Amino acid sequence: MQLKFCGAAGTVTGSSHLLILDDGFKILLDCGMYQGAEKEYENFNANFLFNPSEIGVVILSHAHIDHSGKLPKLVKDGFRGAIYSTPATQDITSILLLDSAHIQERESSFTNERHKEEFENREPLYNSEDVGTTMELFRTINYNTWFGVHPDVDVLYKDSGHLLGSASVTLKIRRQGYKDFMFGFTADIGRPERPILRDPDPMPACDFLICESTYGDRLHMDAPDEKEKFLQILNDTCINKKGKLIIPAFSIGRTQEIVYMMDQLANENKLPNIPVFVDSPLAINAMGIFMQHTECYDKGILSYMLKDPNPFGFKTLKYSRTVEESKRINSEKGCVVISAAGMINAGRIKHHVFNTIEHEENTILIVGYCADNTPGGRLRRGEKTIRLFGKELQVRANVQRMESFSAHGDYGEMIHYLRTQEKNKLRSTYLVHGDKEALVSFRDKLSAEQFIDVNIAKFGETITL
């Protein structure tokens, strides 16, 4: 049996791992899109390291585009099998993929019109029709239920606490002439004691494990300090300086968490009476899905909803759907704007940053992971200029970072999660989904914890299990 690392190996995004059984049946774990600007991955999204028509089944861990974003491309190029996910993952994936298709269609049309004399037309990876065809292949499975994908393979989803519907994946594999064994894929490991979602549910003991490493070299801020720091930044920017607090946030997960925290502050009479805008149609659509899937909520938010039935709405909160509503925010002062994309590499947030970053009274608050070569990554590194819409902009706004909002566990939280594994059973661990520093650091930390044979996966590498 073989395992091939087809994405998020040596980098953070583009999760995709291929398991080839002894009889040749191929199982694809995630099919994600690369979101960055590293030169060696510039053709990643347009190509596969395998023949899509030969894939028997896809096991999807969760809906984030870096895990699901190439599914329509897979289907377009010949895949016809089933795509398994949890019910909430299916619902979120549908709106994320449609949004991805619309972005590609717009960008393709813009690029072709602007550069029509220079080169041939550039086509999107897929369109809305391809997304519709893809969603017809989905099959949903609840947490904690074994299901078969092959006569010799059963699969189990456990709640990973990372995103609504997110799951770790465990495969129970029967092999003729060999002892049955367990193959695990953590996917993205969530965080304990975070708002909205339940804590990560440990996986069964595995013989082989693919493990994420996004924050393998750092620790997050504690939640009480996080809320106080957020209030301090908000008051300093919006009240004292009469400026704008711009928060680039992923439409699904991060936006809901920030809105929920502000809803709590409002009920505690700590939130200033200022306008708060959620300027992301995708985030607005996601709010409805979040309210439909309360089965994924932790006890804290369920108890909170007994007093406040809508944890994503308070008096000064305004949701902006239309372009006209988004443009009107430009004239506002002393307000908060939450908008996507979280890396400032697409969406309406680019316009808000463009209009505010050269003014000292404003603050850009980075609340999650940003790939190094994205505008968000450059701000996170402290660069003094960034380029947006063809213009080099001076960074005069105050740039703050609060990565404690991240839905990824830090190295301490990931080690705590992995301690439920039986170290004398776990033969090999393969680290993915991290930059080089995080991968090396997390490998060393796991080795110090007495995990044996901890490896950093290489892109395109095939190993025999």
C-alpha positions as a Markdown table, in Angstrom:
| # | Residue | x | y | z |
|---|---|---|---|---|
| 1 | Met | 0.0 | 0.0 | 0.0 |
| 2 | Gln | 1.3 | 3.5 | -0.9 |
| 3 | Leu | 0.8 | 7.0 | 0.3 |
| 4 | Lys | 1.6 | 10.0 | -1.9 |
| 5 | Phe | 1.7 | 13.6 | -0.7 |
| 6 | Cys | 0.0 | 15.7 | -3.3 |
| 7 | Gly | -0.4 | 19.0 | -1.5 |
| 8 | Ala | 0.3 | 21.0 | 1.7 |
| 9 | Ala | 3.6 | 19.2 | 2.0 |
| 10 | Gly | 6.3 | 21.8 | 2.8 |
| 11 | Thr | 3.7 | 24.6 | 2.7 |
| 12 | Val | 0.5 | 25.4 | 4.5 |
| 13 | Thr | -2.3 | 25.3 | 1.9 |
| 14 | Gly | -3.4 | 22.9 | -0.8 |
| 15 | Ser | -4.2 | 19.8 | 1.3 |
| 16 | Ser | -4.3 | 16.6 | -0.7 |
| 17 | His | -3.0 | 13.1 | 0.1 |
| 18 | Leu | -3.5 | 10.0 | -2.0 |
| 19 | Leu | -3.7 | 6.5 | -0.5 |
| 20 | Ile | -3.3 | 3.6 | -2.9 |
| 21 | Leu | -4.6 | 0.3 | -1.6 |
| 22 | Asp | -3.0 | -3.1 | -2.5 |
| 23 | Asp | -5.7 | -3.7 | -5.2 |
| 24 | Gly | -5.0 | -0.3 | -6.8 |
| 25 | Phe | -8.1 | 1.5 | -5.4 |
| 26 | Lys | -7.3 | 5.1 | -4.8 |
| 27 | Ile | -8.6 | 7.2 | -1.8 |
| 28 | Leu | -8.0 | 11.0 | -1.9 |
| 29 | Leu | -7.9 | 12.7 | 1.5 |
| 30 | Asp | -8.9 | 16.4 | 0.7 |
| 31 | Cys | -8.5 | 18.2 | -2.6 |
| 32 | Gly | -7.5 | 21.7 | -1.6 |
| 33 | Met | -6.5 | 24.8 | -3.5 |
| 34 | Tyr | -3.1 | 26.4 | -2.9 |
| 35 | Gln | -3.4 | 30.0 | -1.6 |
| 36 | Gly | -0.1 | 31.7 | -1.7 |
| 37 | Ala | 2.6 | 33.0 | -4.1 |
| 38 | Glu | 5.5 | 30.7 | -3.8 |
| 39 | Lys | 7.0 | 30.2 | -7.3 |
| 40 | Glu | 7.3 | 26.4 | -7.0 |
| 41 | Tyr | 3.5 | 26.2 | -6.5 |
| 42 | Glu | 2.4 | 28.6 | -9.3 |
| 43 | Asn | 0.9 | 25.7 | -11.4 |
| 44 | Phe | -0.4 | 23.7 | -8.5 |
| 45 | Asn | -4.1 | 24.6 | -8.8 |
| 46 | Ala | -4.2 | 23.8 | -12.5 |
| 47 | Asn | -2.7 | 20.3 | -12.2 |
| 48 | Phe | -2.8 | 17.1 | -10.3 |
| 49 | Leu | -0.1 | 14.6 | -9.4 |
| 50 | Phe | -2.5 | 11.8 | -10.4 |
| 51 | Asn | -5.2 | 11.0 | -12.9 |
| 52 | Pro | -8.5 | 12.3 | -11.5 |
| 53 | Ser | -10.5 | 9.7 | -13.3 |
| 54 | Glu | -8.7 | 7.0 | -11.4 |
| 55 | Ile | -9.7 | 8.2 | -7.9 |
| 56 | Gly | -12.2 | 5.9 | -6.3 |
| 57 | Val | -13.4 | 8.2 | -3.5 |
| 58 | Val | -12.7 | 11.5 | -1.8 |
| 59 | Ile | -12.8 | 11.8 | 2.0 |
| 60 | Leu | -13.2 | 15.5 | 2.8 |
| 61 | Ser | -12.1 | 16.7 | 6.2 |
| 62 | His | -13.7 | 20.2 | 6.1 |
| 63 | Ala | -14.9 | 23.0 | 3.9 |
| 64 | His | -12.0 | 25.5 | 3.9 |
| 65 | Ile | -10.9 | 26.2 | 0.3 |
| 66 | Asp | -7.3 | 25.0 | 1.0 |
| 67 | His | -8.9 | 21.6 | 1.7 |
| 68 | Ser | -11.9 | 21.6 | -0.7 |
| 69 | Gly | -11.1 | 24.2 | -3.4 |
| 70 | Lys | -10.0 | 21.9 | -6.2 |
| 71 | Leu | -12.9 | 19.5 | -6.0 |
| 72 | Pro | -14.7 | 21.0 | -9.0 |
| 73 | Lys | -11.5 | 20.9 | -11.0 |
| 74 | Leu | -11.2 | 17.2 | -10.0 |
| 75 | Val | -14.7 | 16.5 | -11.3 |
| 76 | Lys | -14.2 | 18.6 | -14.4 |
| 77 | Asp | -11.1 | 16.5 | -15.2 |
| 78 | Gly | -12.8 | 13.1 | -14.8 |
| 79 | Phe | -13.5 | 12.1 | -11.2 |
| 80 | Arg | -16.9 | 10.4 | -10.8 |
| 81 | Gly | -16.8 | 8.8 | -7.4 |
| 82 | Ala | -18.4 | 9.8 | -4.1 |
| 83 | Ile | -17.3 | 12.7 | -2.0 |
| 84 | Tyr | -17.8 | 12.1 | 1.7 |
| 85 | Ser | -18.2 | 14.8 | 4.3 |
| 86 | Thr | -20.2 | 15.7 | 7.4 |
| 87 | Pro | -23.6 | 17.5 | 6.8 |
| 88 | Ala | -22.3 | 20.9 | 7.9 |
| 89 | Thr | -19.2 | 20.6 | 5.7 |
| 90 | Gln | -21.4 | 19.9 | 2.7 |
| 91 | Asp | -23.4 | 23.0 | 3.3 |
| 92 | Ile | -20.4 | 25.3 | 3.8 |
| 93 | Thr | -18.5 | 23.7 | 0.9 |
| 94 | Ser | -21.3 | 24.5 | -1.4 |
| 95 | Ile | -21.2 | 28.3 | -0.8 |
| 96 | Leu | -17.4 | 28.4 | -0.6 |
| 97 | Leu | -17.0 | 26.7 | -4.0 |
| 98 | Leu | -19.6 | 28.9 | -5.6 |
| 99 | Asp | -17.8 | 31.9 | -4.3 |
| 100 | Ser | -14.5 | 30.5 | -5.6 |
| 101 | Ala | -16.0 | 29.9 | -9.0 |
| 102 | His | -17.5 | 33.5 | -9.2 |
| 103 | Ile | -14.1 | 35.0 | -8.2 |
| 104 | Gln | -12.3 | 33.0 | -10.9 |
| 105 | Glu | -14.9 | 33.9 | -13.5 |
| 106 | Arg | -14.6 | 37.6 | -12.7 |
| 107 | Glu | -10.8 | 37.6 | -12.6 |
| 108 | Ser | -10.6 | 35.6 | -15.8 |
| 109 | Ser | -12.9 | 38.1 | -17.6 |
| 110 | Phe | -11.0 | 41.1 | -16.2 |
| 111 | Thr | -7.6 | 39.6 | -17.1 |
| 112 | Asn | -8.7 | 38.6 | -20.6 |
| 113 | Glu | -10.1 | 42.1 | -21.3 |
| 114 | Arg | -7.1 | 44.0 | -19.9 |
| 115 | His | -4.4 | 41.8 | -21.6 |
| 116 | Lys | -6.3 | 40.6 | -24.7 |
| 117 | Glu | -3.4 | 41.7 | -27.0 |
| 118 | Glu | -0.7 | 40.0 | -25.0 |
| 119 | Phe | -1.7 | 36.4 | -24.7 |
| 120 | Glu | -4.4 | 33.8 | -25.1 |
| 121 | Asn | -7.5 | 33.9 | -23.0 |
| 122 | Arg | -7.1 | 32.6 | -19.5 |
| 123 | Glu | -9.9 | 30.3 | -18.4 |
| 124 | Pro | -11.1 | 29.8 | -14.8 |
| 125 | Leu | -10.2 | 26.4 | -13.2 |
| 126 | Tyr | -13.9 | 25.8 | -13.0 |
| 127 | Asn | -17.3 | 27.6 | -13.2 |
| 128 | Ser | -20.6 | 27.6 | -11.3 |
| 129 | Glu | -21.9 | 24.7 | -13.4 |
| 130 | Asp | -18.9 | 22.6 | -12.4 |
| 131 | Val | -19.6 | 23.3 | -8.7 |
| 132 | Gly | -23.2 | 22.1 | -9.2 |
| 133 | Thr | -22.0 | 18.8 | -10.7 |
| 134 | Thr | -19.5 | 18.4 | -7.8 |
| 135 | Met | -22.1 | 18.9 | -5.1 |
| 136 | Glu | -24.3 | 16.1 | -6.6 |
| 137 | Leu | -21.5 | 13.7 | -5.7 |
| 138 | Phe | -21.5 | 14.5 | -2.0 |
| 139 | Arg | -22.6 | 11.9 | 0.6 |
| 140 | Thr | -22.9 | 13.1 | 4.2 |
| 141 | Ile | -22.0 | 11.1 | 7.3 |
| 142 | Asn | -22.4 | 12.1 | 10.9 |
| 143 | Tyr | -19.6 | 12.1 | 13.5 |
| 144 | Asn | -18.8 | 8.9 | 15.3 |
| 145 | Thr | -20.3 | 6.6 | 12.6 |
| 146 | Trp | -18.1 | 4.1 | 10.8 |
| 147 | Phe | -18.9 | 3.9 | 7.1 |
| 148 | Gly | -17.5 | 1.8 | 4.3 |
| 149 | Val | -15.8 | 3.2 | 1.2 |
| 150 | His | -14.3 | -0.1 | -0.1 |
| 151 | Pro | -14.8 | -3.7 | 0.9 |
| 152 | Asp | -11.6 | -3.5 | 3.0 |
| 153 | Val | -11.9 | 0.1 | 4.3 |
| 154 | Asp | -14.1 | 1.7 | 6.9 |
| 155 | Val | -13.9 | 5.4 | 7.8 |
| 156 | Leu | -14.7 | 7.3 | 10.9 |
| 157 | Tyr | -15.2 | 11.1 | 11.3 |
| 158 | Lys | -14.4 | 12.7 | 14.7 |
| 159 | Asp | -15.1 | 16.3 | 15.5 |
| 160 | Ser | -11.8 | 18.2 | 15.2 |
| 161 | Gly | -13.2 | 21.5 | 16.6 |
| 162 | His | -11.6 | 23.6 | 13.8 |
| 163 | Leu | -14.6 | 24.7 | 11.8 |
| 164 | Leu | -18.3 | 24.0 | 11.7 |
| 165 | Gly | -18.5 | 20.4 | 10.5 |
| 166 | Ser | -14.7 | 19.8 | 10.5 |
| 167 | Ala | -13.4 | 16.3 | 11.2 |
| 168 | Ser | -10.4 | 14.2 | 11.6 |
| 169 | Val | -10.4 | 11.1 | 9.4 |
| 170 | Thr | -9.5 | 7.5 | 10.6 |
| 171 | Leu | -9.4 | 4.6 | 8.1 |
| 172 | Lys | -9.6 | 1.0 | 9.4 |
| 173 | Ile | -7.9 | -1.0 | 6.7 |
| 174 | Arg | -8.1 | -4.8 | 6.3 |
| 175 | Arg | -5.2 | -6.4 | 4.3 |
| 176 | Gln | -5.0 | -10.0 | 3.1 |
| 177 | Gly | -2.0 | -11.7 | 4.7 |
| 178 | Tyr | -1.4 | -8.7 | 7.0 |
| 179 | Lys | -2.7 | -7.5 | 10.3 |
| 180 | Asp | -5.5 | -4.9 | 10.0 |
| 181 | Phe | -4.3 | -1.4 | 10.8 |
| 182 | Met | -5.5 | 2.1 | 11.4 |
| 183 | Phe | -4.5 | 5.1 | 9.2 |
| 184 | Gly | -5.2 | 8.6 | 10.6 |
| 185 | Phe | -5.4 | 12.0 | 9.1 |
| 186 | Thr | -5.8 | 14.8 | 11.7 |
| 187 | Ala | -6.6 | 17.4 | 9.0 |
| 188 | Asp | -6.7 | 20.8 | 10.8 |
| 189 | Ile | -6.7 | 20.4 | 14.6 |
| 190 | Gly | -8.9 | 22.9 | 16.4 |
| 191 | Arg | -8.5 | 24.4 | 19.8 |
| 192 | Pro | -9.9 | 23.5 | 23.2 |
| 193 | Glu | -12.1 | 25.9 | 25.1 |
| 194 | Arg | -12.7 | 28.2 | 22.1 |
| 195 | Pro | -16.1 | 29.8 | 21.5 |
| 196 | Ile | -18.9 | 28.3 | 19.4 |
| 197 | Leu | -17.4 | 24.8 | 18.6 |
| 198 | Arg | -16.9 | 21.8 | 20.7 |
| 199 | Asp | -13.4 | 20.8 | 21.8 |
| 200 | Pro | -11.5 | 18.5 | 19.5 |
| 201 | Asp | -12.5 | 14.9 | 19.9 |
| 202 | Pro | -9.5 | 12.5 | 20.1 |
| 203 | Met | -8.9 | 10.1 | 17.3 |
| 204 | Pro | -8.7 | 6.3 | 17.7 |
| 205 | Ala | -5.2 | 4.9 | 18.2 |
| 206 | Cys | -3.4 | 4.8 | 14.8 |
| 207 | Asp | -0.6 | 2.8 | 13.2 |
| 208 | Phe | 0.2 | 5.6 | 10.7 |
| 209 | Leu | -0.7 | 9.3 | 11.0 |
| 210 | Ile | -0.7 | 12.4 | 8.8 |
| 211 | Cys | -0.7 | 15.4 | 11.1 |
| 212 | Glu | -0.9 | 19.2 | 10.5 |
| 213 | Ser | 1.7 | 21.6 | 11.8 |
| 214 | Thr | 0.5 | 25.1 | 11.0 |
| 215 | Tyr | 1.4 | 26.5 | 14.4 |
| 216 | Gly | 4.1 | 24.0 | 15.3 |
| 217 | Asp | 6.5 | 26.7 | 16.4 |
| 218 | Arg | 4.3 | 29.0 | 18.5 |
| 219 | Leu | 1.8 | 29.4 | 21.3 |
| 220 | His | -1.4 | 31.4 | 21.3 |
| 221 | Met | -2.6 | 34.1 | 23.7 |
| 222 | Asp | -5.0 | 33.1 | 26.4 |
| 223 | Ala | -8.7 | 33.9 | 25.9 |
| 224 | Pro | -9.2 | 36.5 | 28.7 |
| 225 | Asp | -6.1 | 38.5 | 27.6 |
| 226 | Glu | -7.4 | 38.2 | 24.0 |
| 227 | Lys | -10.8 | 39.9 | 24.8 |
| 228 | Glu | -9.1 | 42.7 | 26.8 |
| 229 | Lys | -6.5 | 43.3 | 24.1 |
| 230 | Phe | -9.3 | 43.5 | 21.5 |
| 231 | Leu | -11.2 | 46.1 | 23.5 |
| 232 | Gln | -8.0 | 48.1 | 24.0 |
| 233 | Ile | -7.3 | 48.2 | 20.2 |
| 234 | Leu | -11.0 | 49.0 | 19.5 |
| 235 | Asn | -11.2 | 51.9 | 22.0 |
| 236 | Asp | -7.8 | 53.3 | 21.0 |
| 237 | Thr | -8.7 | 53.3 | 17.2 |
| 238 | Cys | -12.4 | 54.0 | 17.1 |
| 239 | Ile | -12.9 | 56.2 | 20.2 |
| 240 | Asn | -9.6 | 58.0 | 20.8 |
| 241 | Lys | -8.4 | 58.4 | 17.2 |
| 242 | Lys | -11.9 | 58.4 | 15.5 |
| 243 | Gly | -10.4 | 56.0 | 13.0 |
| 244 | Lys | -11.4 | 52.7 | 11.5 |
| 245 | Leu | -10.6 | 49.2 | 12.8 |
| 246 | Ile | -10.2 | 47.0 | 9.8 |
| 247 | Ile | -10.3 | 43.3 | 10.4 |
| 248 | Pro | -9.4 | 41.0 | 7.5 |
| 249 | Ala | -11.2 | 37.7 | 8.5 |
| 250 | Phe | -12.1 | 34.5 | 6.8 |
| 251 | Ser | -15.8 | 34.6 | 6.0 |
| 252 | Ile | -16.5 | 31.3 | 7.6 |
| 253 | Gly | -15.3 | 30.6 | 11.2 |
| 254 | Arg | -13.2 | 33.6 | 12.0 |
| 255 | Thr | -15.9 | 36.2 | 11.2 |
| 256 | Gln | -18.5 | 34.3 | 13.3 |
| 257 | Glu | -16.1 | 34.1 | 16.2 |
| 258 | Ile | -15.4 | 37.8 | 16.2 |
| 259 | Val | -19.0 | 38.7 | 15.9 |
| 260 | Tyr | -19.9 | 36.4 | 18.7 |
| 261 | Met | -17.3 | 37.9 | 21.0 |
| 262 | Met | -18.5 | 41.4 | 20.2 |
| 263 | Asp | -22.1 | 40.3 | 20.9 |
| 264 | Gln | -20.9 | 39.1 | 24.3 |
| 265 | Leu | -19.2 | 42.5 | 24.9 |
| 266 | Ala | -22.4 | 44.3 | 23.9 |
| 267 | Asn | -24.5 | 42.3 | 26.4 |
| 268 | Glu | -21.9 | 43.0 | 29.1 |
| 269 | Asn | -22.2 | 46.8 | 28.2 |
| 270 | Lys | -18.5 | 46.9 | 27.4 |
| 271 | Leu | -18.8 | 47.5 | 23.6 |
| 272 | Pro | -18.7 | 51.2 | 22.6 |
| 273 | Asn | -21.8 | 52.5 | 20.7 |
| 274 | Ile | -20.1 | 52.5 | 17.3 |
| 275 | Pro | -21.0 | 51.0 | 13.9 |
| 276 | Val | -19.7 | 47.5 | 13.3 |
| 277 | Phe | -19.9 | 46.3 | 9.6 |
| 278 | Val | -19.6 | 42.8 | 8.4 |
| 279 | Asp | -18.9 | 43.5 | 4.7 |
| 280 | Ser | -18.9 | 40.0 | 3.1 |
| 281 | Pro | -21.8 | 38.4 | 1.3 |
| 282 | Leu | -20.2 | 35.0 | 1.9 |
| 283 | Ala | -20.0 | 35.6 | 5.6 |
| 284 | Ile | -23.6 | 36.6 | 5.7 |
| 285 | Asn | -24.7 | 33.4 | 3.9 |
| 286 | Ala | -22.5 | 31.5 | 6.3 |
| 287 | Met | -24.3 | 33.0 | 9.3 |
| 288 | Gly | -27.5 | 31.2 | 8.2 |
| 289 | Ile | -25.6 | 27.8 | 7.9 |
| 290 | Phe | -24.1 | 28.4 | 11.4 |
| 291 | Met | -27.6 | 28.8 | 12.8 |
| 292 | Gln | -28.8 | 25.6 | 11.1 |
| 293 | His | -26.1 | 23.4 | 12.6 |
| 294 | Thr | -26.4 | 23.9 | 16.3 |
| 295 | Glu | -25.5 | 20.2 | 16.7 |
| 296 | Cys | -21.8 | 21.4 | 16.2 |
| 297 | Tyr | -22.0 | 24.0 | 19.1 |
| 298 | Asp | -20.4 | 23.6 | 22.5 |
| 299 | Lys | -22.3 | 23.9 | 25.8 |
| 300 | Gly | -21.1 | 27.5 | 26.2 |
| 301 | Ile | -22.9 | 29.0 | 23.2 |
| 302 | Leu | -26.0 | 26.8 | 23.7 |
| 303 | Ser | -26.3 | 28.1 | 27.2 |
| 304 | Tyr | -25.7 | 31.7 | 26.0 |
| 305 | Met | -28.5 | 31.3 | 23.4 |
| 306 | Leu | -31.0 | 30.7 | 26.2 |
| 307 | Lys | -30.6 | 34.4 | 27.0 |
| 308 | Asp | -29.7 | 35.7 | 23.6 |
| 309 | Pro | -31.2 | 33.6 | 20.8 |
| 310 | Asn | -29.1 | 35.3 | 18.1 |
| 311 | Pro | -25.4 | 35.2 | 19.1 |
| 312 | Phe | -24.4 | 36.8 | 15.8 |
| 313 | Gly | -26.4 | 40.1 | 16.1 |
| 314 | Phe | -26.4 | 43.2 | 18.3 |
| 315 | Lys | -27.8 | 46.7 | 18.0 |
| 316 | Thr | -24.9 | 48.4 | 16.2 |
| 317 | Leu | -24.0 | 45.5 | 13.9 |
| 318 | Lys | -24.8 | 46.0 | 10.2 |
| 319 | Tyr | -24.4 | 43.4 | 7.5 |
| 320 | Ser | -23.5 | 44.8 | 4.0 |
| 321 | Arg | -24.5 | 42.7 | 1.1 |
| 322 | Thr | -24.5 | 45.0 | -1.9 |
| 323 | Val | -21.6 | 46.9 | -3.5 |
| 324 | Glu | -23.3 | 50.2 | -2.8 |
| 325 | Glu | -23.6 | 49.4 | 0.9 |
| 326 | Ser | -19.9 | 48.4 | 0.9 |
| 327 | Lys | -18.9 | 51.7 | -0.7 |
| 328 | Arg | -20.8 | 53.7 | 1.8 |
| 329 | Ile | -18.6 | 52.4 | 4.5 |
| 330 | Asn | -15.8 | 54.5 | 3.1 |
| 331 | Ser | -17.4 | 57.7 | 4.5 |
| 332 | Glu | -17.7 | 56.2 | 8.0 |
| 333 | Lys | -15.4 | 57.1 | 10.9 |
| 334 | Gly | -15.0 | 55.6 | 14.3 |
| 335 | Cys | -16.2 | 52.1 | 13.2 |
| 336 | Val | -15.2 | 48.5 | 12.8 |
| 337 | Val | -15.1 | 46.7 | 9.5 |
| 338 | Ile | -14.9 | 42.9 | 9.3 |
| 339 | Ser | -14.4 | 41.7 | 5.7 |
| 340 | Ala | -12.9 | 38.9 | 3.7 |
| 341 | Ala | -10.5 | 37.6 | 2.5 |
| 342 | Gly | -8.4 | 37.0 | 5.6 |
| 343 | Met | -5.1 | 37.2 | 3.7 |
| 344 | Ile | -6.2 | 40.5 | 2.0 |
| 345 | Asn | -5.6 | 38.7 | -1.3 |
| 346 | Ala | -9.2 | 38.9 | -2.6 |
| 347 | Gly | -12.6 | 40.3 | -1.9 |
| 348 | Arg | -13.9 | 43.5 | -0.5 |
| 349 | Ile | -11.2 | 43.7 | 2.2 |
| 350 | Lys | -8.7 | 44.8 | -0.4 |
| 351 | His | -10.7 | 48.0 | -1.0 |
| 352 | His | -11.0 | 48.7 | 2.7 |
| 353 | Val | -7.3 | 48.3 | 3.3 |
| 354 | Phe | -6.5 | 50.3 | 0.2 |
| 355 | Asn | -8.6 | 53.2 | 1.5 |
| 356 | Thr | -7.3 | 53.2 | 5.1 |
| 357 | Ile | -3.8 | 51.9 | 5.2 |
| 358 | Glu | -2.1 | 55.3 | 4.5 |
| 359 | His | -3.9 | 57.1 | 7.4 |
| 360 | Glu | -2.4 | 57.0 | 10.9 |
| 361 | Glu | -5.7 | 57.0 | 12.8 |
| 362 | Asn | -6.6 | 53.6 | 11.4 |
| 363 | Thr | -5.7 | 50.1 | 12.5 |
| 364 | Ile | -5.4 | 46.9 | 10.5 |
| 365 | Leu | -5.9 | 43.9 | 12.9 |
| 366 | Ile | -4.5 | 40.6 | 11.6 |
| 367 | Val | -6.4 | 37.8 | 13.3 |
| 368 | Gly | -5.2 | 34.6 | 11.6 |
| 369 | Tyr | -2.7 | 32.9 | 9.4 |
| 370 | Cys | -1.6 | 34.7 | 6.3 |
| 371 | Ala | 0.7 | 33.1 | 3.6 |
| 372 | Asp | 4.0 | 35.0 | 3.4 |
| 373 | Asn | 3.6 | 36.5 | 0.0 |
| 374 | Thr | 0.0 | 37.7 | 0.4 |
| 375 | Pro | -0.7 | 41.4 | 1.4 |
| 376 | Gly | -1.7 | 40.1 | 4.8 |
| 377 | Gly | 1.5 | 38.2 | 5.2 |
| 378 | Arg | 3.5 | 41.3 | 4.3 |
| 379 | Leu | 1.7 | 43.3 | 6.9 |
| 380 | Arg | 2.1 | 40.5 | 9.4 |
| 381 | Arg | 5.9 | 40.7 | 8.8 |
| 382 | Gly | 6.0 | 44.4 | 9.4 |
| 383 | Glu | 6.7 | 45.6 | 5.8 |
| 384 | Lys | 6.4 | 49.3 | 5.3 |
| 385 | Thr | 4.7 | 49.2 | 1.9 |
| 386 | Ile | 2.3 | 46.8 | 0.2 |
| 387 | Arg | 0.9 | 46.7 | -3.3 |
| 388 | Leu | -2.8 | 46.8 | -4.0 |
| 389 | Phe | -4.6 | 47.4 | -7.3 |
| 390 | Gly | -1.3 | 48.2 | -9.0 |
| 391 | Lys | -0.3 | 50.9 | -6.5 |
| 392 | Glu | 2.5 | 50.9 | -3.9 |
| 393 | Leu | 1.0 | 52.0 | -0.6 |
| 394 | Gln | 2.8 | 53.3 | 2.5 |
| 395 | Val | 1.8 | 51.5 | 5.7 |
| 396 | Arg | 0.9 | 54.4 | 8.0 |
| 397 | Ala | -2.0 | 52.7 | 9.8 |
| 398 | Asn | -1.2 | 50.8 | 13.0 |
| 399 | Val | -0.9 | 47.1 | 12.2 |
| 400 | Gln | -1.7 | 44.7 | 15.1 |
| 401 | Arg | -1.7 | 41.0 | 15.3 |
| 402 | Met | -3.9 | 38.7 | 17.3 |
| 403 | Glu | -3.3 | 35.2 | 16.1 |
| 404 | Ser | -4.9 | 33.8 | 19.2 |
| 405 | Phe | -8.2 | 34.0 | 17.2 |
| 406 | Ser | -6.7 | 31.2 | 15.0 |
| 407 | Ala | -8.8 | 28.1 | 14.6 |
| 408 | His | -5.6 | 26.0 | 14.5 |
| 409 | Gly | -4.2 | 24.6 | 17.7 |
| 410 | Asp | -0.8 | 25.9 | 18.7 |
| 411 | Tyr | 2.0 | 23.4 | 19.4 |
| 412 | Gly | 1.0 | 22.8 | 23.0 |
| 413 | Glu | -2.6 | 22.2 | 22.0 |
| 414 | Met | -1.7 | 19.9 | 19.2 |
| 415 | Ile | 0.6 | 17.9 | 21.4 |
| 416 | His | -2.1 | 17.6 | 24.0 |
| 417 | Tyr | -4.5 | 16.3 | 21.3 |
| 418 | Leu | -1.9 | 13.7 | 20.1 |
| 419 | Arg | -1.1 | 12.4 | 23.6 |
| 420 | Thr | -4.2 | 10.2 | 23.3 |
| 421 | Gln | -2.3 | 8.2 | 20.6 |
| 422 | Glu | -0.6 | 5.0 | 21.8 |
| 423 | Lys | 3.1 | 5.7 | 21.1 |
| 424 | Asn | 4.0 | 2.0 | 21.1 |
| 425 | Lys | 1.4 | 1.4 | 18.3 |
| 426 | Leu | 2.0 | 4.6 | 16.2 |
| 427 | Arg | 4.7 | 3.5 | 13.8 |
| 428 | Ser | 5.2 | 6.6 | 11.7 |
| 429 | Thr | 3.9 | 10.2 | 11.8 |
| 430 | Tyr | 4.1 | 12.5 | 8.7 |
| 431 | Leu | 3.9 | 16.2 | 9.2 |
| 432 | Val | 2.1 | 18.4 | 6.6 |
| 433 | His | 0.3 | 21.8 | 6.4 |
| 434 | Gly | 3.0 | 24.0 | 7.8 |
| 435 | Asp | 5.8 | 26.3 | 6.7 |
| 436 | Lys | 9.4 | 25.0 | 7.0 |
| 437 | Glu | 10.1 | 26.6 | 10.4 |
| 438 | Ala | 6.9 | 25.2 | 11.9 |
| 439 | Leu | 7.5 | 21.7 | 10.5 |
| 440 | Val | 11.0 | 21.4 | 11.8 |
| 441 | Ser | 10.0 | 22.8 | 15.2 |
| 442 | Phe | 7.0 | 20.5 | 15.6 |
| 443 | Arg | 9.0 | 17.5 | 14.5 |
| 444 | Asp | 11.5 | 18.2 | 17.2 |
| 445 | Lys | 8.8 | 18.7 | 19.8 |
| 446 | Leu | 7.1 | 15.5 | 19.0 |
| 447 | Ser | 10.4 | 13.6 | 19.1 |
| 448 | Ala | 11.0 | 15.1 | 22.5 |
| 449 | Glu | 7.6 | 13.7 | 23.5 |
| 450 | Gln | 8.9 | 10.2 | 22.6 |
| 451 | Phe | 6.9 | 9.9 | 19.3 |
| 452 | Ile | 8.9 | 7.6 | 17.1 |
| 453 | Asp | 9.7 | 8.1 | 13.4 |
| 454 | Val | 8.3 | 11.6 | 12.9 |
| 455 | Asn | 8.8 | 12.7 | 9.3 |
| 456 | Ile | 8.4 | 15.9 | 7.4 |
| 457 | Ala | 6.4 | 15.0 | 4.2 |
| 458 | Lys | 7.8 | 16.1 | 0.9 |
| 459 | Phe | 5.6 | 17.4 | -2.0 |
| 460 | Gly | 5.2 | 14.6 | -4.6 |
| 461 | Glu | 6.8 | 12.0 | -2.4 |
| 462 | Thr | 5.4 | 8.4 | -2.5 |
| 463 | Ile | 6.1 | 6.1 | 0.4 |
| 464 | Thr | 5.2 | 2.4 | 1.0 |
| 465 | Leu | 3.3 | 1.6 | 4.2 |
